[in-house]
Amino acid sequence: MQLEKDQPFSTQISGLSGDDFENIVAACYYYLGYFILRNVDIRVQKQTAAEIDVLASLITPLIEIRYAIECKGQTPSFNDLRKFSTIRQIHFKNNVDLDLLAYGANDIRDEHIEFSKILQVSLIKKNDLSKKVLPIIWGDNEIVNTRIGWLNRYLSIFSIKDYYHRVVYSSIQDPDLKKEINKYKTFLRSYLWSVEDPVEQLELSFDKAKGDFNGFTNKIAGLRGTTVENELSNAQDDIVQLAMLLELEHRILNLFSFARCSFLARTSKGRQVITDRTPTIREELNRLCDHNMSITSFMPFVFRFIYLYGGIILKRDNLLDIEVKNLAKECGISEYNCKLFLVIVMRIYSQGNNLFFNNNQKRFMKYVPAAFRALGKIHRNTTYPDDYSKKNLFHEDQANLNALDRAISDIGGHGYLKY
């Protein structure tokens, strides 16, 4: 979905429910500086015990702060609130500061508010979401319009992900193929994200990437009768694109666990544990813990670089400095820190199979789904037209654009993005 820039934000979200409202909440919290995970669940004895619509994480030098957010189009029932409140009891007991937020309608009754207080759940009206994003609603309308334009960028990211995780996944008919896809989805959304100890999460993430899920997209492409190379040159098979997305989400969770280790590294016990990591991990953790670095900005930077910039930095035509300048400005960090963040990501993924391609034209992360490549081109051309003048990113730009149009066909394709 996309918001209208010339209409009040609160009016547009008042009637939303389901995926649309969840994506609005996710986009707003990303706008506020949080790293976002969507549709994760907590399992007990391999059974789903609780689901979280939006998980917002803020990693500070000393602790990680998380919001587990329930998104209801209407006021949550007493039973909804009771079930949601169990998340705190069954998970996140030690190292994570977790708050539970539930968004409901604007006409929340007093009895619901009182009951939610007993359960230690913050029950919030939709209008209060508006106040978080648009705290000053008077004055120059251009400011409001610009903010809604940025929310639309983030909404496009979540819309693309929903397309692959819901529409494409539901379309899979082959039971063996669906089993393979589901196994990976379950690992990422039910297990890996929820490992409380950062070092254990880091070990599990990298071990699974090298083991059970090594070459996952190649395997899925083979089952579909094609190759990854064919799909990169001409994105036609959305199931293979879904496989790419799962591998990409795994890599992002790798970096999430890495960033979480940064505050553990400041304790004597943590330093001893991290001493046992590979030299690259130790070196990059040390870089991330530099006192001049903004640790809280690292994961939002990763999210933006991969999903909104397509995981690519252009180098030709003297664009490298422009890319860094624009990316840093959007992330609210210095150009120096932006370069260091890029170095950290690229060095971590230049080990082993080397997941970055580099020449004198560009440097980019391999196997980013085509829709996000296309989004990277559109984002640059619409946000900084004087810098890019509609320059191509890849020879495959048109095929990538076609993949994007399939993913956001519900809003009419890329021509209806309201940036």
Order of alpha helices (4+ residues) and beta strands (2+ residues): alpha-alpha-beta-beta-beta-alpha-beta-alpha-beta-alpha-alpha-alpha-alpha-alpha-alpha-alpha-alpha-alpha-alpha-beta-alpha-alpha-beta-beta-alpha-alpha-alpha
